[in-house]
Each structure stands twice: as structure tokens, then as C-alpha cells.
Amino acid sequence: MLLRTAEVDTLIHPLECLREEALAAARALAGSPPMLVLSRHRMASLGLPITEEAAALSFDAVPDARALRELASSRLEGLPDDIAALPASPVAQVALRLLRRAQMLPAALALPVAPGQTNAVAEQLANGSLLAVDLEAAAALCASGPAPLLRVSDARVPLPAIGDTRFVLFRETDALHEHVAILIGERANWQEAVPVRLHSACLTGDIFGSMRCDCGAQLRRGMAAIQAQSGGILLYLAQEGRGIGLGNKLRAYQLQDQGLDTIDADQVIGYGKDERDFRTAHDMLDQLGVSSIELLTNNPAKVEALRRAGTRVVGRQAIYGQLTAHNRHYLSTKADRHGHWLHDLLNEQGEVIPARAADEDGNSDGGPSGER
């Protein structure tokens, strides 16, 4: 990809798919040495915290593709002495935002195109081998938040133990993601404050029953809790791995197996502790004509995000998954470092609290005063 400004064209190559042949071709085409652009989260994991969005690494001798990928995503104590960290240019920062939006590894090579290479670049643009993007347009896209949603289709879907539901599919207009609203029960029977659960997709937990998390159990118990309250909505959001995507989640799993917790693992590969944007959920509810809800969640950020977006959250209900030896550390991290309301569950020594039990005695789940 070529990011264009009035002053200079910059060749951008994602680290995720970098191989030796591609590295050599990029250097030859640009006619300049590459800089490695890394996020502030990755820099912090290297013991080099920065206040800027990103940093650019320059090299006395450019490493090979494998070494560059290790600099971008492996567990390291710091940078070698022959590598300097500089503030990233606006072009480099926008490049990282594009990669994050695509849920790719947020690391890229940036190579300014030398004056003598403009004809070679123009030839590749003409034959379709290279895509040119205006920097201002790319920056505006990244600053706009989630793409607007288009309601695409819906159908009746009977589910075990739940009965008939209606699946309503929403597609982001940039076609990157699709989200599903699962309507449970008859709408005429819903409470005035509609029970709603925001559930981020988890392939490993929801479908395969992974014991590393509690997602599958939360999904099933969330639907059951909604059904028990005369119905409502479960929003199934395409936000795998707290918004980093399945590929990056599996990278983080490898780092967790080396002893890191879920937040530190995400930081090593260049992401913050939660990359989700719950404005998408508000937009789905708005299109469904729902403005007042009872939210089934243990996550205070969901309550705050929906309220900021304009959804009236009148109450909250705890919704726990299954606590196991495999996910206890993960859940403890969510409680201690994310601030999730999970301490009652963790203090039960493995005994799961029913979805409403934690709220029956004056908000004992740790939620805000006056909310269930």
C-alpha cells in the first residue's frame, strides 16, 4: 500500500505477512531504508513507554524478515543497542490505525519513496500491483469509529432449550464485520426495560467449548436468563478477542502459555487491554427500536459506553460463566485489571453463582449502588 501526501509517498508493508522476498522487493521499489513502526502498547512491553501513538525504529543494519517479526510481536526484554526509537510520522501513525481497524498485527514497515523511484511506483500503480491511498482520507476513515450499520436480513431460528428466536443480521458498510441481534421471545411480552446481553464473538469458547475462558457458558446462560424474563435481545458482536481478532487472540494465547496474563499478552503484540467499540451495539438497538434496557453484564465499560452512546441503561444483572481451574487466572485478571464485577464469583472457590443471585442482597456483586 502507498500512503500519499503532497510532499511524499510512503510505501507501507504490514509485518504480519512479511517474508524475505517481500522485504527485498519493498526496499528496491522505495529506494530507501525501512523503519519499523510499532504501537505505544508494544513499546511499553519493551520497557520503552512513550506518550505518542507509535514509534518508528531505525536500524544501523536492517534485520531480516524473521527478526523484524520478532521485534514486532515476540516477548523481548528490550531493544538491541543498534536500534533507535524515534517518534513516528503522521503517515506511520495512520498506517498503524488502518492495521488495527483490519485486526491485523499493528506493526508495519514504512519506506519513503525516493525521488528516483517515482516511475517504478507509477508502473506498479498502473498494473494494479500497488494501491495508493490519500493520507487524509485514510485518517478520516480511522477517526470515524465503527462503520455505519446496514440491516441486511433476518430469519426465524429455533434454538435448543430456547425455542424460536429471530436472527437479525447487521453488516458494517465497509463490509469488514457482520453482527447479529438474536431476538428471544415475543416482543409484545418484553419488559419496558428490555433485557439485553452484549456478547463478543469467541470462536474457541462459544463453538468449541474452550476452557481458557468463560465465554461459551456466558453465552448460553445469557440467553437462558433473557428467556426467563419474558424475552429480550442478545447482541452477538464480531469483536473476537476483545476486538483484536482471532489471529491476534491466538498469538496472545501463545504468550499466555509463556506466563503472561491476557492483558500483558495483548500488549506484547501491540494492542491495548480492550479494543472494542460498543457504539455498534447502541446502533443495533437503535435500529431495533430499543432505547431502554436492563443490561446483563459484569463489565462496567459496557454500561458506561452504552450510556454515552445514548442508550438508557436502567439496571444491570450479573451473568456468570463457569469458573474452572483453566480460566481462574483469566477471570482474576478481568476482575483485578479490567475492573469487571467478578469478585463474588471468584470468592466462591469454584461454585458458580446463578445469574441473579449476586444481586438479590443489595447489590452484593460489586455493581454500582441502586443497580441490579
Residue pairs with C-beta under 8 A, 6 or more apart in sequence:
1 11
1 12
1 13
1 95
1 98
1 130
1 131
1 132
1 133
2 9
2 10
2 11
2 12
2 113
2 121
2 125
2 130
2 131
2 132
2 133
3 9
3 10
3 12
3 91
3 94
3 95
3 133
3 135
3 138
4 10
4 132
4 133
4 134
4 135
5 91
5 135
8 91
8 112
8 113
9 112
9 113
9 118
9 121
9 132
10 89
10 91
10 92
10 95
10 110
10 111
10 112
10 113
11 26
11 29
11 30
11 109
11 110
11 111
11 112
11 113
11 121
12 91
12 95
12 108
12 109
12 110
12 111
13 22
13 23
13 26
13 34
13 108
13 109
13 111
14 99
14 104
14 105
14 107
14 108
15 36
15 68
15 69
15 72
15 73
15 105
15 107
15 108
15 109
16 99
16 104
16 105
16 107
16 247
18 65
18 68
18 69
18 109
19 65
20 64
20 65
22 65
23 34
23 64
23 65
23 68
23 109
26 34
26 109
26 111
27 33
27 34
27 62
27 111
29 111
29 113
29 117
29 120
29 121
29 124
30 111
30 112
30 113
30 114
30 117
31 113
31 114
31 116
31 117
32 111
32 112
32 113
32 114
33 58
33 59
33 62
33 111
34 62
34 109
34 110
34 111
35 56
35 57
35 58
35 86
35 92
35 109
35 110
35 111
36 56
36 57
36 59
36 68
36 71
36 72
36 107
36 108
36 109
37 54
37 55
37 56
37 57
37 88
37 92
37 93
37 95
37 96
37 107
37 108
37 109
37 110
38 54
38 55
38 56
38 57
38 71
38 72
38 106
38 107
38 270
39 53
39 54
39 96
39 100
39 106
39 107
39 270
39 271
40 49
40 50
40 51
40 52
40 53
40 54
40 55
41 106
41 266
41 267
41 270
41 271
41 272
42 72
42 73
42 106
42 107
42 267
42 268
42 269
42 270
43 49
43 50
43 54
43 55
43 85
44 50
44 267
45 75
45 76
45 264
45 267
45 268
46 76
46 77
46 78
46 79
47 77
47 78
48 55
48 78
48 79
48 85
50 85
50 87
52 87
52 88
52 93
53 88
53 93
53 96
54 88
54 92
54 93
54 96
55 85
55 86
55 87
55 88
56 85
56 86
56 87
56 88
56 89
56 92
56 110
57 71
57 79
57 83
57 84
57 85
57 86
58 83
58 84
58 86
59 82
59 83
60 82
60 83
61 82
63 71
68 109
70 76
71 79
71 83
72 105
72 107
72 269
72 270
73 105
73 107
73 251
73 268
73 269
73 270
74 268
75 255
75 258
75 260
75 268
79 85
88 96
88 110
89 110
90 135
90 139
91 110
91 135
92 108
92 110
94 135
94 138
94 139
94 142
95 108
95 110
96 106
96 107
96 108
97 138
97 139
97 142
98 138
98 141
98 142
99 105
99 106
99 107
99 108
100 106
100 271
100 275
101 141
101 142
101 176
102 176
103 240
103 243
103 244
103 245
103 247
103 248
104 245
104 247
104 248
105 247
105 248
105 251
105 269
105 270
106 269
106 270
106 271
107 270
113 121
121 130
124 130
125 131
125 132
145 277
145 279
146 172
146 277
146 279
146 280
146 283
147 172
147 173
147 174
147 176
148 172
148 173
148 283
149 170
149 171
149 172
149 173
149 179
149 280
149 283
149 284
149 287
150 170
150 171
150 172
150 173
151 168
151 169
151 170
151 287
152 169
152 170
152 171
152 178
153 168
153 169
154 166
154 167
154 168
154 169
155 166
155 167
156 164
156 165
156 166
157 164
157 165
157 166
157 167
157 182
158 164
158 165
159 165
159 223
161 224
162 184
162 223
162 224
162 227
163 227
165 182
165 183
165 184
166 182
166 183
167 180
167 181
167 182
167 183
168 180
168 181
168 182
168 183
168 288
169 178
169 179
169 180
170 178
170 179
170 180
170 181
170 283
170 284
170 287
171 177
171 178
171 179
172 178
172 179
172 280
177 238
178 238
179 235
179 236
179 237
179 238
179 280
179 284
180 235
180 236
181 233
181 234
181 235
181 236
181 284
181 288
182 223
182 233
182 234
182 235
182 236
183 231
183 233
183 288
184 223
184 226
184 227
184 231
184 232
184 233
184 234
185 226
185 227
185 230
185 231
185 232
186 231
187 231
189 230
189 231
190 230
190 231
190 232
191 229
191 230
191 232
191 294
192 292
193 292
193 293
193 294
193 312
193 314
193 315
194 232
194 233
194 290
194 292
194 293
194 294
195 225
195 226
195 229
195 231
195 232
195 233
195 293
195 294
195 296
195 317
196 226
196 232
196 233
196 234
196 235
196 285
196 290
196 293
196 294
196 295
196 296
197 222
197 223
197 225
197 226
197 232
197 233
197 234
197 235
197 295
197 296
197 297
197 319
198 235
198 237
198 278
198 281
198 295
198 297
198 302
198 306
199 215
199 218
199 219
199 222
199 234
199 235
199 236
199 237
200 215
200 237
200 239
200 240
200 242
200 243
200 276
201 236
201 237
201 238
201 239
201 240
202 210
202 213
202 215
202 216
202 219
202 240
202 241
203 240
203 246
204 210
204 212
204 213
204 215
204 249
205 212
205 213
205 214
205 215
205 216
205 219
206 215
206 216
206 219
207 216
209 216
210 216
211 324
211 326
211 327
212 253
212 256
212 326
212 327
212 330
213 321
213 327
213 330
214 320
214 321
214 322
214 323
214 327
214 330
214 331
215 321
216 321
217 320
217 321
217 322
218 319
218 320
218 321
219 234
221 319
221 320
221 321
221 355
222 234
222 296
222 319
222 355
223 234
225 296
225 317
225 319
225 355
225 356
226 232
226 233
226 234
226 296
229 294
232 293
232 294
233 285
233 288
233 290
235 281
235 284
235 285
237 276
237 280
237 281
239 275
239 276
239 280
240 246
240 249
241 248
241 249
241 252
241 266
242 266
242 273
242 274
242 275
242 276
243 274
243 275
243 276
243 277
244 252
244 266
244 269
244 271
244 275
248 266
248 269
248 271
251 269
252 262
252 265
252 266
252 268
252 269
253 265
255 264
255 265
255 268
255 269
256 262
256 265
260 268
261 329
261 330
261 333
261 337
262 330
262 333
262 334
263 273
263 333
263 337
263 338
266 272
266 273
267 273
273 337
273 338
274 301
274 338
277 305
278 301
278 302
278 305
278 306
278 309
279 305
279 309
281 302
281 305
281 306
281 309
281 311
282 305
282 306
282 309
282 310
282 311
283 309
285 291
285 293
285 311
286 310
286 311
290 311
291 310
291 311
291 312
292 311
292 312
292 314
293 306
293 311
293 312
293 313
293 314
294 313
294 314
294 315
294 316
294 317
294 372
295 302
295 303
295 306
295 313
295 315
295 316
295 317
296 316
296 317
296 318
296 319
296 355
297 303
297 316
297 317
297 319
298 318
298 319
298 320
298 334
298 340
298 341
298 342
298 365
299 338
299 340
299 341
300 339
300 340
300 341
300 367
300 368
301 338
301 339
303 313
303 316
303 368
306 313
307 313
315 371
315 372
316 359
316 367
316 368
316 371
316 372
317 355
317 356
317 359
317 372
318 341
318 344
318 353
318 355
318 356
318 358
318 359
318 365
318 367
319 355
320 342
320 345
320 352
320 353
320 354
320 355
320 358
321 327
321 352
322 352
323 331
323 345
323 346
323 348
323 350
323 351
323 352
324 350
328 346
331 342
331 345
331 346
332 342
332 346
334 340
334 342
335 341
335 342
335 343
335 346
341 365
341 366
341 367
343 366
344 353
344 358
344 364
344 365
344 366
345 352
345 353
345 358
356 372
358 364
358 365
359 365
359 367
359 372
363 369
363 370
363 371
363 372
